[in-house]
């Protein structure tokens, strides 16, 4: 009888039971909007930059969105502690609608950037708050199901968004992607009115950790700016950013209201090794996000559409593998977490060889390996971190998971931009110089991936030593 009950609890249909369906739909829509804002709206920026004759829009539309989303995402735990989940989610979606409308109506680049910043403010808070529904609403195998579903949504958005944005921009206007976000945000706002409120933990009484957030935003902004300037100032920006990040850690560990859970980034615990792996995988993947299509066009001579289709192999593999993993039992899912680091290192090793030799086949195979790495690891790793976190730290960990992804991509993009500058990739560079620069970028990416392998091995070793931890007991939405 117990086995039958467990199977019912872990069935996919458990995600859409009356007490869970609103949370499931809201999580999926929020994840989709966040992914679309990275891949969909941003794809329209080249046309906007051309209309306003402001090429600096391209990098800064990314920078402001990421800095704003990282900042409010880091504050999500404190916001929930003081105000609960429902009304902050409603407000976040209202701000998202306002930012999208501002972007749609923008008649100068400054207003457009203000819209992008508002989108980042809204979506950082919304995704952090929405993830806090997971330990509150789902238990046991359903946690794996919901992470599998979110991986599918993210991968589908990453695959569909660039092509759809390109079509809308080409045949309608670059403003169309902004307009499309408004009704979707309105639907998310409506769903937010019906989410379980949950317990207010009172940790917001001292206010959000604004000092830490200021240092975190400043560090990410400086690191992002390092990819936009000459090598000398960029190196100074990177050093200053590293110093600010050190101050962030020091202040956060001593603050009354913290962003990071206990043992985050400590190599002596499951939590620490898992957080390092969760951070380093997006840092590595940022090299592909920024330079993969560019490399295929410049080195292999592919057209933009063909290069984009090769790039989409990552999203397809991530989606299919994540779905397969979410159907495994708890022990099998935990074993899957052992493969993320080695697979992403193998993928970037293949891409390094591919761009050194000009092989499209090896480049595509590298994308497949990276897709397998994220598909196998991301959901199980997220569940492990939630289950191993203490009761006091579970909200922080839930908010930290999407935050780590954004920070990882932002830091990775800035770092590889610095590497690109240092290795000679700039306007007017000769083809041989471009190829040498691309090889250098992917060599550094492989080095970061090797760090991910190191922490992945330590995580796997510690998981084998410790007994399995059951999913956290959670009150039902009715009890909340």
N, C-alpha and C positions, 0 to 999 in steps of 0.2 A: 504493500500500500504506500509505503514511504517513497519507493522508487517511482510509482505512478505519479504521486504528488509532485516530486521533484521534476519529472518530465513535463508536467503541466506548467509548472512555474517557469521552466526554462524554454518553453515553446515560444516561437515568434509571436503567436497570438497574444501572449502575455503582455506585449508592448502596447496593445490597443484595447485592453480591458477598460471598462468605464472609468476606473480610478486612475488610469495611466495614459489614456489616449491623448489628452490635451498636452501633457508634458512631452510625450513622444513627438507629436506634431510640432510643438513649439521648438524643441531641441533641433529637429530636422530643418525647420524653416530658418532658424537662427544660424545654424551651421551653413546652410545654403547661401544666405545673404552675405555672411562673412567671407565665404569662398568667392562669391561673385564679385564682391567689392575688391578683392585682390586680383582676380583674373578677368573679370567682366568689365567693370567700369574703367579700370586702369588700362584696358586695351584700347579705349577710346582716346586716351591722352595724346597720342601723336597728332591726331586730327585737330584736337583743341589747341595744342601748342602751335600748329601750323596756322590756324585761324587767328590766334592772338599774336603771332610772330614772337613767341616767347618759349624758346627751346628749354629753358630752365624749368618749365612746368613738369617735364618728364620725371626728373629725379625727385623734385620736391613734392609732387603729388603722392609719391610713395612714402617719402620721409614723414610728412605731416600725418598721413593716415596711420602709419605704424607707430609713431611716437604717441599719438593720441590714444590709439587702441591699447598699447602696452600700458600706458599710465592708468587709464580707467579700468582696464582688466585687472591690474594689480590692486586697485582699490575695491574690487568687487566683494571680497570677503568682509571688509569693514562695512561696506554699504549694506550688505545683507544682514550683518550683525545688528545694525541699528534700525534699519527700516524694513527688514524682511525681503521677500522676493517679488511679490506681485507688483507693487507700485513702482519700485525702481525699474522693473522690466517694462512697464507701461511708459514711464518717462523716457527710457532709452530708445524705445521705438518711435516716440514722438520726435525726439531729437534727430533720429535717423531720417525720418520723413522730412524734417526741416532742412537737414544737410543736403539731401537728395534734391529737394526743390530748389535750394540755393544753387547747386551745381547746374541744374537744368536751366535756370534763368540767368546764369552768370553772363555779364557783358564785359567783364575784364578778368584777367588771370587772378587777381587778388581775391575776388569774390569766389571764383572757382576753387581756389585753395582753401578758403574759409569753409566751403561746402564739404571738401574732402576731410578737413580737420573735424568738422562736426560728425561726419560719417564715422571717423575713427573713434571719437569720444563715445558715440552711441554703441558701436558694434563691439568695442572692447568690453564695455560694461555688460552688454547683452549676452555675449558668449560666455563671459565669466560667471554671470548669474545663472544662466541656463544650465551650465555644467553642474552647478550646485544642486540641481534637481536630481541628478543621477543617484548619489548616495541616499537621498531623501525618499525617492519614489521607487527605486528598483533594488532588488536583492538577488543574491546568488547568481545563477546563470543568466538572469535578465540583464545584469550589468554588462556581461559579454555581448548579449544581443544588441543592447543599445549602442555600445561602442562600434559593433560591426555595422549597424545601420548608419551611424554618423560617418564612418569611414566611406561607406558607399555614397552617401550624399556628397561628401567633400570631393571624392574622386570623380563623381559624375559632373559636379560643378566645374572642377578643374579641366575636364575633358570638353564639356559643351561650351563653357563661357567664352573662351577666346574666339571660337568660330562664330558664335551668335553675336558677340560684340562687334566683330569685324563686319558681319553682314549688316547689322543695324547702322553702324557708322558709315559704311559705304553707300547704303541705299536710302537711309533716312537722315541721320545726323549723329554726331558724337554725343549729343544731349540725350538721345533716346535711352541709353543704358541707365542714366540717372532717373529718367521718368519711370522706367520699368521697376525700379527699386521701391517706389512709393506705395503702390498697391500691395506689394508683398510685405512691406513693413507694416502696413495697416492691418493685414491679416495676423501678423505676429502680435501686434498690439491687442487685437481682439482676443487672441488665445491667452495672452498674459493676464487678462482679467479673471481667468478661470484656473490658473495654476494653484497648487496647494501652497498656502502662505508659509507654513513651517514655523519652527521656533525661532524667535529673535534671541540670539545668544548674548546680547548685551555688550559684545566686544567693540561695538562701534561707539560706546560711550565716550571714549577719549578722542573720537573723530578718526577719519581715515589717516593712514600714515603718510601725510603730505610731504614731509621732509624726505623720506625714502623715495617717494614717487618723483619728487623734483630731481633728485640725484639720478634715478633710473632714466627718466626722460632725457636729462641733459647728456648722460653717457651715450644713449642710443642716438641722439641727435648729432653729437660730435662724431660718433663712429660712422654714421651715415654720411655726414659732410666730408669725411676723409676720402670718400670715393669721388668727390666732385672737384677737388683742388689739386694743385701740383704736389709732387712727391714729398717735398720738404715740409710744407704745412700739413699735409696728410699724416705724416709720421708723428708730428707734434700733436695733432688731433687724436691719433690712436693712443699715444702715451697718456694724454690728459683723460681720455675716456677710460682707460684702464685704471687710472688713479681714482676717478669718480666712482667706478664700479666697486673698488676696494672700500671706499667710504660708505657706499650703499650697504655692503655686507656688514660692515662694522656697526653702523647706525641701526640697521634692521635687527641685528641680534640683541641690541640693548634697548630697543624701543618698547614702549608699553603696548603699542599695537604693531604687530609684525605682518609682513607680506609672506615671508618664506616659512614653511613648516620647519620643525626641529629636524636636524640631521640632513637638511637639504644641502647638496653638494659635498657632503661628507663621504669619503670613500670607505668608511668603516661600517656602513649599514646598507641594508637593502634599499631604503629610501634614497640615500645619498647616491649610490651607484645608478639607481633607476632614474633619478633626476638628471644626472650627468648624461646618461644615454639619451633621455628625452630631449635634452638640449643640443647635444652634438649631432644627432641625426639631421635636424633641420639646418644647422650650420653647414654641414657637408652638402646637403641637398640644394642650398642656395646657389652654389656654383652652377648647377645644372639649370636652376630656375632662371638665372640671369644670362648665362653664356652658352647654353646647349644649342638653341636654335641659331644663334649668331654664328657659332662654330660650324654647324652644318652648312650654313649658307656660304660662309667665307672660305672654308677649307674644302668641303665636299662639293660645293657648287649647286646645292639644292635650292629650289624655289621656296618661298616662305611657307606656302601651304603644305608642301611635301615635308619640310623640316618640322612643321607643327604636328603633322600626323605621326612622325617618328617620336616626337616628344610625348604624344598622347599615350604611347605604350605604357609609360609609368602609371598614369591614372587608371588605365584599363586593368593592369595587373594588380595594382593596389586594391581596386574595387573587388575584383573576383576573388583574390586571396583573402581579403578581409571577410568577405561573405563566407568563404569556406571555413576560416578559423572560428567564426562566431558560432558554427554548428558543432564544434568539437566539445568534449567534456572539459572540466576544469583543469585536470592534469595535463591534457594535451595542449590546452591554451597556454598554460604556464611554460611548457617546453618550447612553444613557438617563440617565446620572448628571448630565447637563446640565439636566434639567428639574425636579428636585426643588424648588429654591428658587422659581423662577417660578410653578410650579403651586400650591405651598402659599400663596404670596402672593395669587394669583388666587382661591383658595378662600376665604381669610379676607377678601378684599375683597368677595366675593359675600355672605358671611355678615354682614359689617358692614352692607351695604345691606339685606339681608334683615331684620335685626333693627331697623333704623331704620324700615323700611316694614311689617313684620309679614308678609313673604312666606315661606310654608313652601317654595314651589318653589325660590326662590333659596337658602334655607338648605340644602335637600337637594342642590342643584347644587354648593354650596360644599363639602359633604361628599364628593361625587364627585371634585372637583378635588383635595382633600387625599388621598383614597385613591389617586388616580393618582400623586400626588407621592411617597408612600411606596412604592407598588408599583413604580414605575419606578426609583427611586433607591436604596432601602435595600440591596438585595442587591449591585448593581454597586458602590456606594460602599464597602460593607464589603469587597468583594473587592479593590478598588483600594488601600485602606488596608493590607490584609494583604500584598499583593504589593509595595507600595512600602516597607514597613517593612524595616529591616535585620534580619539574622539574630538579632542580640542583642535586638531590640525586638519581634520577631514575637509572642512570648508576651504581652508587655505590651499590644500592640495587640489581640490576640484577646480578652484579658480586658477591655480598655477599651471595646469596642464595646457590649456589653449594659450596662456601667456607665454610659456616656454617656447611654444611653437613660433609665435610671432617674434619674440626676442631672438630666437635662433636664426630665423630667416633674415631679420633686420641686421644682426651682427654679421652673419655670413655674407649677405649682400655687400655690406660696407667693407668687410675685410677683403673679399675677392675683387671688389672694385679698386681697392688700394693695390692689390697684387697686379691687376690689369694695368693700372697707371705705371707701376714700377717696372713692369715687363714690356712696356712700349706699345700697348694697345691704345691708340688714340687716332683722331681724325688724320687721314693722309698716310697712315702707316702702310708699308709695303706688305704684300701677301705673306712673304716668309716671316716677317716680324710679327704679323698677326697670329700665324700658326705657332710660332715659338711662344708667344704670350699665352695663347690658349692652353698649350701643353703645360706651361708653368702654373696656370690657374688650377688645372685639374690635378697636377702633382701635389699642390698644396691641399686640395680637397681630399685627395687620397690620404695625406698625412693626418688630416682631421678625422677621417674615417677610421684610421688605425687607432686613434684615441678612443673612438666609440667602441671598437673591438675590445680594447683593454677594459673599459668599464662594463661592457656586456659580459665578458668572462668573469669578472668579479661579482657581478649581479647573479649570474647563473650559479656560481660556486656557493654564494650565501643562501640562495633559495634552496639548494639541495641540503644545506645544513639545518635550516629552520623548518619546523613542521608547518604544514599548510595552514593559512589563516582563513577562517570562514568569512564570508561577506558580512559587512557590518549590519547588525540588527537595526532596522529602520521602522519607525512608526508608519502606519498606513496613512494615506492622505486624509481619510475620514478622521483618524485620531489626531492628525495635526490641526 
